[in-house]
Protein backbone atom coordinates (compact mmCIF):
# COMPACT_ATOMS: atom_id res chain seq x y z
CA UNK A 1 0.00 0.00 0.00
CA UNK A 2 1.61 3.36 -1.01
CA UNK A 3 2.56 5.65 1.79
CA UNK A 4 0.55 8.85 1.88
CA UNK A 5 2.40 12.17 2.06
CA UNK A 6 1.49 15.15 4.17
CA UNK A 7 -1.84 16.73 3.23
CA UNK A 8 -1.48 19.87 1.08
CA UNK A 9 -3.40 21.91 3.66
CA UNK A 10 -0.89 21.00 6.38
CA UNK A 11 2.02 21.90 4.12
CA UNK A 12 0.43 25.26 3.29
CA UNK A 13 -0.15 26.03 6.97
CA UNK A 14 3.44 25.10 7.91
CA UNK A 15 4.85 27.25 5.10
CA UNK A 16 2.74 30.22 6.18
CA UNK A 17 3.71 29.88 9.85
CA UNK A 18 7.36 29.34 9.01
CA UNK A 19 7.55 32.51 6.94
CA UNK A 20 5.84 34.45 9.75
CA UNK A 21 8.59 33.27 12.11
CA UNK A 22 11.21 34.46 9.63
CA UNK A 23 9.37 37.78 9.39
CA UNK A 24 9.38 38.13 13.17
CA UNK A 25 13.15 37.73 13.13
CA UNK A 26 13.86 39.96 10.14
CA UNK A 27 11.77 42.98 11.19
CA UNK A 28 13.75 43.71 14.38
CA UNK A 29 17.02 42.86 12.63
CA UNK A 30 16.38 45.60 10.06
CA UNK A 31 14.38 48.07 12.17
CA UNK A 32 16.11 47.96 15.56
CA UNK A 33 19.48 49.41 14.44
CA UNK A 34 17.78 52.30 12.62
CA UNK A 35 15.38 52.96 15.51
CA UNK A 36 18.15 53.07 18.12
CA UNK A 37 20.72 55.36 16.53
CA UNK A 38 22.82 57.22 19.04
CA UNK A 39 26.48 57.90 19.84
CA UNK A 40 28.30 55.00 21.48
CA UNK A 41 32.01 55.71 21.96
CA UNK A 42 31.86 58.04 18.97
CA UNK A 43 35.38 59.36 18.28
CA UNK A 44 35.50 63.15 18.67
CA UNK A 45 38.22 65.69 19.37
CA UNK A 46 38.38 68.53 21.89
CA UNK A 47 40.95 71.21 21.05
CA UNK A 48 42.09 74.18 23.07
CA UNK A 49 43.93 75.30 26.21
CA UNK A 50 44.08 72.71 28.94
CA UNK A 51 41.77 74.04 31.68
CA UNK A 52 38.88 75.03 29.44
CA UNK A 53 39.29 72.08 27.07
CA UNK A 54 39.42 69.62 29.96
CA UNK A 55 36.21 71.09 31.33
CA UNK A 56 34.50 70.75 27.94
CA UNK A 57 35.71 67.16 27.54
CA UNK A 58 34.34 66.32 30.96
CA UNK A 59 30.91 67.60 29.91
CA UNK A 60 30.71 65.06 27.09
CA UNK A 61 29.07 61.80 28.10
CA UNK A 62 31.82 59.17 28.55
CA UNK A 63 29.69 56.31 27.17
CA UNK A 64 28.60 58.35 24.16
CA UNK A 65 31.92 59.85 23.09
CA UNK A 66 35.53 58.69 22.92
CA UNK A 67 37.36 62.00 23.37
CA UNK A 68 40.84 62.80 22.11
CA UNK A 69 42.47 65.94 23.46
CA UNK A 70 44.68 68.06 21.18
CA UNK A 71 46.18 71.52 21.69
CA UNK A 72 44.69 73.44 18.77
CA UNK A 73 42.41 73.48 15.73
CA UNK A 74 45.18 72.45 13.33
CA UNK A 75 45.80 69.22 15.25
CA UNK A 76 42.06 68.57 15.42
CA UNK A 77 41.63 69.05 11.67
CA UNK A 78 44.55 66.70 11.02
CA UNK A 79 42.73 63.93 12.88
CA UNK A 80 39.56 64.63 10.92
CA UNK A 81 41.41 64.45 7.59
CA UNK A 82 43.08 61.20 8.68
CA UNK A 83 39.62 59.71 9.23
CA UNK A 84 40.32 59.25 12.95
CA UNK A 85 37.34 61.22 14.30
CA UNK A 86 33.93 62.45 13.18
CA UNK A 87 33.95 65.92 14.73
CA UNK A 88 36.00 68.35 16.78
CA UNK A 89 34.97 70.86 19.42
CA UNK A 90 37.44 73.73 19.20
CA UNK A 91 37.82 76.42 21.83
CA UNK A 92 38.82 79.75 20.28
CA UNK A 93 39.33 83.23 21.77
CA UNK A 94 35.91 84.21 20.40
CA UNK A 95 34.12 81.13 21.73
CA UNK A 96 33.58 77.48 20.82
CA UNK A 97 33.54 76.26 17.22
CA UNK A 98 32.65 72.90 15.75
CA UNK A 99 34.52 71.16 12.94
CA UNK A 100 33.01 68.12 11.23
CA UNK A 101 34.00 65.44 8.73
CA UNK A 102 30.82 65.08 6.73
CA UNK A 103 32.47 62.62 4.37
CA UNK A 104 32.83 60.11 7.21
CA UNK A 105 29.14 60.26 8.11
CA UNK A 106 26.63 62.92 7.08
CA UNK A 107 24.36 61.63 9.84
CA UNK A 108 26.94 62.37 12.53
CA UNK A 109 27.71 65.74 10.96
CA UNK A 110 24.04 66.69 11.13
CA UNK A 111 23.75 65.58 14.76
CA UNK A 112 26.83 67.56 15.74
CA UNK A 113 25.64 70.60 13.80
CA UNK A 114 22.37 70.54 15.72
CA UNK A 115 24.31 70.45 18.99
CA UNK A 116 26.46 73.33 17.76
CA UNK A 117 23.37 75.41 17.11
CA UNK A 118 22.46 75.09 20.78
CA UNK A 119 25.95 76.29 21.69
CA UNK A 120 25.81 79.21 19.21
CA UNK A 121 28.97 77.73 17.70
CA UNK A 122 29.88 78.10 14.02
CA UNK A 123 30.28 74.84 12.07
CA UNK A 124 33.05 74.14 9.55
CA UNK A 125 32.99 70.95 7.46
CA UNK A 126 36.67 70.09 7.14
CA UNK A 127 36.14 66.93 5.07
CA UNK A 128 32.84 67.40 3.24
CA UNK A 129 31.07 64.73 1.26
CA UNK A 130 30.02 65.19 -2.33
CA UNK A 131 28.35 68.57 -3.01
CA UNK A 132 25.86 66.69 -5.21
CA UNK A 133 24.94 64.41 -2.30
CA UNK A 134 25.07 66.60 0.84
CA UNK A 135 22.94 64.28 3.00
CA UNK A 136 24.69 61.10 1.90
CA UNK A 137 21.44 59.51 0.76
CA UNK A 138 22.79 58.84 -2.72
CA UNK A 139 25.87 57.10 -1.32
CA UNK A 140 23.79 54.74 0.83
CA UNK A 141 21.19 54.08 -1.86
CA UNK A 142 23.82 53.59 -4.54
CA UNK A 143 25.80 51.12 -2.46
CA UNK A 144 22.91 48.65 -2.09
CA UNK A 145 22.82 47.67 -5.81
CA UNK A 146 26.54 46.93 -5.62
CA UNK A 147 25.80 44.32 -2.96
CA UNK A 148 22.80 42.88 -4.79
CA UNK A 149 24.64 42.49 -8.09
CA UNK A 150 27.54 40.85 -6.27
CA UNK A 151 25.11 38.34 -4.78
CA UNK A 152 23.54 37.72 -8.17
CA UNK A 153 26.90 37.24 -9.88
CA UNK A 154 28.14 34.81 -7.24
CA UNK A 155 24.93 32.76 -7.35
CA UNK A 156 24.89 32.65 -11.16
CA UNK A 157 28.52 31.55 -11.34
CA UNK A 158 27.94 28.83 -8.74
CA UNK A 159 24.83 27.48 -10.44
CA UNK A 160 25.69 27.83 -14.12
CA UNK A 161 29.46 27.43 -14.36
CA UNK A 162 30.75 23.96 -13.46
CA UNK A 163 34.39 24.37 -14.46
CA UNK A 164 36.20 25.64 -11.37
CA UNK A 165 38.81 27.77 -13.18
CA UNK A 166 36.10 29.33 -15.31
CA UNK A 167 34.15 30.16 -12.16
CA UNK A 168 37.28 31.61 -10.56
CA UNK A 169 37.90 33.76 -13.65
CA UNK A 170 34.27 34.86 -13.73
CA UNK A 171 34.52 36.24 -10.19
CA UNK A 172 37.67 38.19 -11.02
CA UNK A 173 36.21 39.58 -14.25
CA UNK A 174 33.07 40.66 -12.42
CA UNK A 175 35.16 42.33 -9.69
CA UNK A 176 37.31 44.33 -12.11
CA UNK A 177 34.46 45.31 -14.42
CA UNK A 178 32.11 45.99 -11.52
CA UNK A 179 34.64 48.32 -9.93
CA UNK A 180 35.28 50.31 -13.10
CA UNK A 181 31.61 50.61 -14.03
CA UNK A 182 30.40 51.20 -10.47
CA UNK A 183 32.85 54.05 -9.96
CA UNK A 184 31.97 55.47 -13.37
CA UNK A 185 28.27 55.56 -12.54
CA UNK A 186 28.52 56.75 -8.94
CA UNK A 187 31.24 59.34 -9.51
CA UNK A 188 31.20 60.50 -13.11
CA UNK A 189 27.47 60.21 -13.76
CA UNK A 190 25.68 60.71 -10.43
CA UNK A 191 28.33 62.73 -8.62
CA UNK A 192 27.85 60.75 -5.40
CA UNK A 193 31.59 60.16 -4.99
CA UNK A 194 34.58 62.50 -5.09
CA UNK A 195 38.28 61.72 -5.05
CA UNK A 196 40.34 59.62 -7.44
CA UNK A 197 38.29 57.58 -9.93
CA UNK A 198 40.67 54.61 -10.07
CA UNK A 199 41.02 54.46 -6.29
CA UNK A 200 37.24 54.37 -5.93
CA UNK A 201 37.07 51.73 -8.68
CA UNK A 202 39.59 49.62 -6.78
CA UNK A 203 37.50 49.86 -3.61
CA UNK A 204 34.28 48.90 -5.40
CA UNK A 205 36.08 46.15 -7.29
CA UNK A 206 37.47 44.62 -4.11
CA UNK A 207 34.01 44.75 -2.55
CA UNK A 208 32.44 43.16 -5.64
CA UNK A 209 35.05 40.39 -5.65
CA UNK A 210 34.51 39.75 -1.93
CA UNK A 211 30.73 39.43 -2.26
CA UNK A 212 30.68 37.43 -5.50
CA UNK A 213 33.59 35.26 -4.37
CA UNK A 214 31.99 34.48 -1.01
CA UNK A 215 28.66 33.48 -2.56
CA UNK A 216 30.22 31.56 -5.46
CA UNK A 217 32.68 29.81 -3.15
CA UNK A 218 30.03 28.73 -0.65
CA UNK A 219 27.81 27.63 -3.52
CA UNK A 220 30.61 25.59 -5.07
CA UNK A 221 31.50 23.96 -1.75
CA UNK A 222 28.03 23.35 -0.31
CA UNK A 223 25.61 23.64 -3.20
CA UNK A 224 22.31 25.45 -2.75
CA UNK A 225 22.63 25.55 1.07
CA UNK A 226 25.91 27.40 0.51
CA UNK A 227 24.15 29.99 -1.62
CA UNK A 228 21.58 30.50 1.13
CA UNK A 229 24.38 30.85 3.68
CA UNK A 230 26.14 33.41 1.49
CA UNK A 231 22.98 35.47 1.09
CA UNK A 232 22.38 35.30 4.84
CA UNK A 233 25.93 36.36 5.68
CA UNK A 234 26.28 39.11 3.10
CA UNK A 235 22.84 40.66 2.92
CA UNK A 236 20.27 39.46 5.45
CA UNK A 237 22.57 39.93 8.45
CA UNK A 238 25.26 42.16 6.97
CA UNK A 239 23.11 44.90 5.45
CA UNK A 240 21.13 46.15 8.48
CA UNK A 241 24.25 46.37 10.66
CA UNK A 242 26.53 47.75 7.94
CA UNK A 243 26.06 51.42 9.00
CA UNK A 244 26.51 52.50 5.39
CA UNK A 245 23.92 55.24 5.91
CA UNK A 246 25.04 56.18 9.45
CA UNK A 247 28.19 55.24 11.38
CA UNK A 248 29.17 52.04 13.21
CA UNK A 249 29.39 53.95 16.50
CA UNK A 250 25.75 55.04 16.16
CA UNK A 251 24.40 51.47 16.09
CA UNK A 252 23.68 49.34 19.15
CA UNK A 253 26.80 47.48 20.15
CA UNK A 254 28.30 45.04 19.46
CA UNK A 255 26.31 44.99 16.20
CA UNK A 256 27.92 48.15 14.85
CA UNK A 257 31.38 46.65 15.34
CA UNK A 258 30.38 43.23 13.98
CA UNK A 259 28.97 44.86 10.87
CA UNK A 260 32.43 46.16 9.97
CA UNK A 261 33.67 42.58 9.74
CA UNK A 262 31.00 41.69 7.17
CA UNK A 263 31.34 42.60 3.48
CA UNK A 264 28.78 45.43 3.19
CA UNK A 265 29.98 47.23 6.30
CA UNK A 266 33.64 46.92 5.32
CA UNK A 267 32.85 47.89 1.74
CA UNK A 268 30.99 51.03 2.73
CA UNK A 269 33.80 52.12 5.05
CA UNK A 270 36.46 51.47 2.41
CA UNK A 271 34.58 53.43 -0.26
CA UNK A 272 34.11 56.40 2.09
CA UNK A 273 37.83 56.27 2.79
CA UNK A 274 38.82 56.35 -0.87
CA UNK A 275 36.15 58.85 -1.95
CA UNK A 276 36.58 61.48 0.77
CA UNK A 277 39.85 60.80 2.64
CA UNK A 278 42.31 59.75 -0.10
CA UNK A 279 42.34 56.25 1.39
CA UNK A 280 43.02 57.26 5.00
CA UNK A 281 41.51 54.79 7.43
CA UNK A 282 40.85 52.24 4.70
CA UNK A 283 43.46 49.60 5.58
CA UNK A 284 41.24 47.68 8.02
CA UNK A 285 38.22 47.42 5.71
CA UNK A 286 40.50 46.49 2.80
CA UNK A 287 41.98 43.59 4.78
CA UNK A 288 38.50 42.36 5.70
CA UNK A 289 37.32 42.43 2.09
CA UNK A 290 40.56 40.88 0.89
CA UNK A 291 40.06 37.98 3.29
CA UNK A 292 36.51 37.36 2.06
CA UNK A 293 37.67 37.52 -1.56
CA UNK A 294 40.60 35.14 -1.00
CA UNK A 295 38.61 32.57 0.96
CA UNK A 296 35.72 32.74 -1.49
CA UNK A 297 37.97 32.20 -4.51
CA UNK A 298 39.73 29.33 -2.76
CA UNK A 299 36.40 27.69 -1.94
CA UNK A 300 35.33 28.11 -5.55
CA UNK A 301 38.37 26.07 -6.61
CA UNK A 302 38.46 23.49 -3.83
CA UNK A 303 34.69 23.12 -3.72
CA UNK A 304 34.63 22.49 -7.44
CA UNK A 305 37.24 19.75 -7.08
CA UNK A 306 35.37 18.06 -4.24
CA UNK A 307 32.04 18.18 -6.01
CA UNK A 308 33.62 16.86 -9.20
CA UNK A 309 35.20 14.06 -7.19
CA UNK A 310 31.87 13.12 -5.62
CA UNK A 311 30.18 13.16 -9.01
CA UNK A 312 32.89 10.90 -10.49
CA UNK A 313 32.63 8.50 -7.55
CA UNK A 314 28.87 8.33 -8.01
CA UNK A 315 29.28 7.59 -11.72
CA UNK A 316 31.80 4.80 -11.02
CA UNK A 317 29.49 3.28 -8.42
CA UNK A 318 26.57 3.36 -10.84
CA UNK A 319 28.69 1.68 -13.52
CA UNK A 320 29.67 -1.11 -11.11
CA UNK A 321 26.05 -1.68 -10.18
CA UNK A 322 25.13 -1.83 -13.87
CA UNK A 323 27.90 -4.37 -14.60
CA UNK A 324 26.91 -6.49 -11.61
CA UNK A 325 23.31 -6.52 -12.77
N, C-alpha and C positions, 0 to 999 in steps of 0.2 A: 504494500500500500504506500503510495508516494507521501512523503512528508510535506505537510502544509507549512508555508512560510507565514511570516507575520501579516496580519490583516492590513490592507492599505490604510485604513483609518488610523490604526495605531501608529504606523510609520509617519503619517502626516502630523499626528499630534506630537510625536517625539521630535520631529524636525522643527515644528513651530516652537516648542518649549526650549529646545536646545539653542535656537537662534536668539530667543529672548534672553537666555542666560548669557550668551556672548554679548548681546546688546548691553546688558546690565554691567558687564565688565568694561566694555569699550567706552561708554558714555563718561564715567568718571575718569578714565585714563586720558581722554581728550579734553574734557571740560575742567577737571580739577586744577591742572597747572595754570590754565588761563584765568581761572576764577580766583586764584590765590597768589597773584603776582605781588611781590614786595621785596625790598632789599634784604638780602641775607649774606652777610660778609661781603658786601659790594665794595670793590676796591676804589677808594677815593683818596685824594691828596689834600692836605691842609698846609698852606704856605704862608710864611710870615714870621715876624719876631717871636721869640720863644714864649714869653708870658701870655701874650694875647692868643697866639696860635695854639698853645697848649689848652687854654681855656675853651677855645672853639672846638678843638678835637674832643675834649671831654664832654661837650654838649651833644655830640653825635652818638647815637645808640650803638653800643659795642656789638650787639648781635646783628645789627643791620648793616654796619659799615666796617670795613677793614681799612683803617686809616694809616697813611704813610705821611710822615712829617718831613717837609723840605724847607729850606730857608727862604726861597723867593719864588716869584712867578715863573722865571725862566726854568728853574728846576722842575716845577710842577708841569709846565708845558712839555718838557722833555719826556716825562713819564707818560703823558697823554699821547704823544707822537710815537712812543715806543709800544703803545698798546698795553700798558701796564696798569692803567686806571681808566675809569669812565668819566670822572669829573674832578675838579680841583676847586677848593674854597681858598681864595687868596685874600689876605689882609693887606690893604694898601693904605697910604696916608689919608686918602679921602673916604675910606670905608671898605667894606667887604666887596669882593667881586667873585663871580663864578665863571670858571672855564670848563667847557665840556668837550667830549670827543663823540660827536654825533655819529661818526662813521662806525664806532664800536657798537652802539645801540641807540637808535633814535628814541626808543621808549624811555631809556634811562635819561637821555638828554632832556626830554620833555618833563619828566618827573623832577629833575634837578632845577630846570628853568622855573617850574611852578614854585618850588621852594625858594628860589632866588627872588621871585616877585614878592614873596612875603617878607624878605629881608631888605627890600629896596636895593638889591644888588644887580649891577649890570651883568649880562651874560655874553661871553665870547666863545664861539664854537671854534676850537683850535684845530680839530680834525673833522671837518664836516663830511657828511655823506654826499651823495650825488645831488646837485641842484635840481635835477629833473625828478628826484624822488625824495623830497625833504622828510617825509614821514617814514620812509623805509618800507612802505607797503609793497612797492613794486619788487624790491629785493626779496621779501618773504614769499610773495605770490609767484615770482619767477623761479624761485628755487625749487618749489614743489614739483613742477614738470620734469626737472632734471632728475629727481629721485624716481618718479613714476616711469620715465623712459628707461632708466637704468634697470629697474625691476623687469620691465617688459623685455628688454634686450637679453638679460640674463636668463629669463624663463624661456624665451624663444630659442636661444642657443642650446639650452639644456634639453629641450624637447625635440628640436628639429635637426640638430647637428650631432651625429653619432661619432664622427671621427674626432678624437681628443685634441689633436694638434690644430684641426680646423676650428674647433670650439675655442681653444686658447687664442688663436689668431683673431677670431671674431670679437672676443672681449677687448683685445688690444686695439683693434681697428675702431670699435665703437668708442673706446675711451678717448683716442686721439681725435677722431672726427667730432665726437660729442663736445669735447673741450673747445675746439676751434669754432664750431658753429654756435655753441652755447654762449661763448664770450662775444661772438659777433652780434648775436641777437640782443643780449642783455646790455652790452656796452655801446656798440655802434648804432644799433637801431633804436632801442628803447631808452638808452641813456641812464639805465639803472646803476651801472657800475662806472667807476672812474679808474685811474691808474693805468698801468701798462697792459695792453691787450694780450700779449703773449703770456704774461705772468698770470693773468686771470684765466686764460685758456688752459694753462697748466694745472691750475687749481681745480677747475671744473673737470678737466680730463682725468685727474687723479681720483676725484670723487666718482665720476662715471665708471671708471675701471673698478673701483672698490665695490660699488653697488652691483654692477653687472657680474663681476667676478665672483662675489659672494654668492649671489643667487645661482649663477651657472654652476659654480663649484659644488654647492650643496645639492643642486639638482642632479649633477653627474654622479655624486657619491651616494645619494640616498633616494634618488628618483623623485616622484611627486611629493612625498613627505618632506624632502629636502627643499623643494620649491616653496612649500607652505612655511617651513621654518625660516627660509630667507626672507619671505614677505613679512613674517611676524617680527623678525629681528630688525629689518631695515625700516619698515614703514609703520606697522601697527603699533609697535612699542617705541621705535626710534623717533618717529615724527612728532608726537605730542610733547616729548621731553627734549626736543632738539634745541629749543630757545632761538630758532632762526629769526623769529619776529620780536624777540625780547632780549634777554640776556640770561645766561645760566644761573647767575646769582640772584635773579628775580624769581626763579622757580622754587617750589618746595624742595628741600634737600632730603635725601641725597639724589633725587631724581635729576636736578639740574646738572650735577656733576656726572652722573651716569650717562646722561644724554650726550656728553662730549666724547664718550668712548664708543658711541654708535655712529654709523656713517653719516647720517643727515646732520647731526649736531657738529661733528668734526668738519664736515664739508662746509657748512654755513660759516663756521669760525674761520676756516682757512680762506674762503672767498672774501670775507670782510677784511682779513689781513692783507691779502694781495690787492684788493680794490682800493682801500682807503689808507693803508699803513705801509705801503711798499714792502709787504711781506713780514713786517715786525709782528712778533707773537704768533707766527704761523707754523713754527717748527713742531710743536706738540700735535696739533691737528693733522699735519702732513704725515707724521709717523703713524698715527692711528689709521689714517686712510691707506697708507702704504702697507701696513700689516694686513688689513682686510683684503687689499688687492692681491698681495703675495699669496696669502693662504687660499683665497678663492681660486686663483689660477692654478695653484698646486693641486687643489682638490679636483679641479676640472680635468687635469691630466691623470692623477692617480685614480680618481673615481671612474674615469673612462676605462682605464686598464682593468680595474676590478670588475666592472660590469661586463666588459668584454670577456673576461675570464670566466665569469659565471655563465654567460650565454654559451660559450664554447663548451664548458663542462656539461651544460644541459643538453646540448646537441649531441655530444658523444654518448651520454647516457641514453638518450632516445635511440641512437643508432644501435647501441648494444641490445636494447630491449627489442628492437625490430629484428635484429639478426637472431636473437634467441627464440623469438616467436616463429 
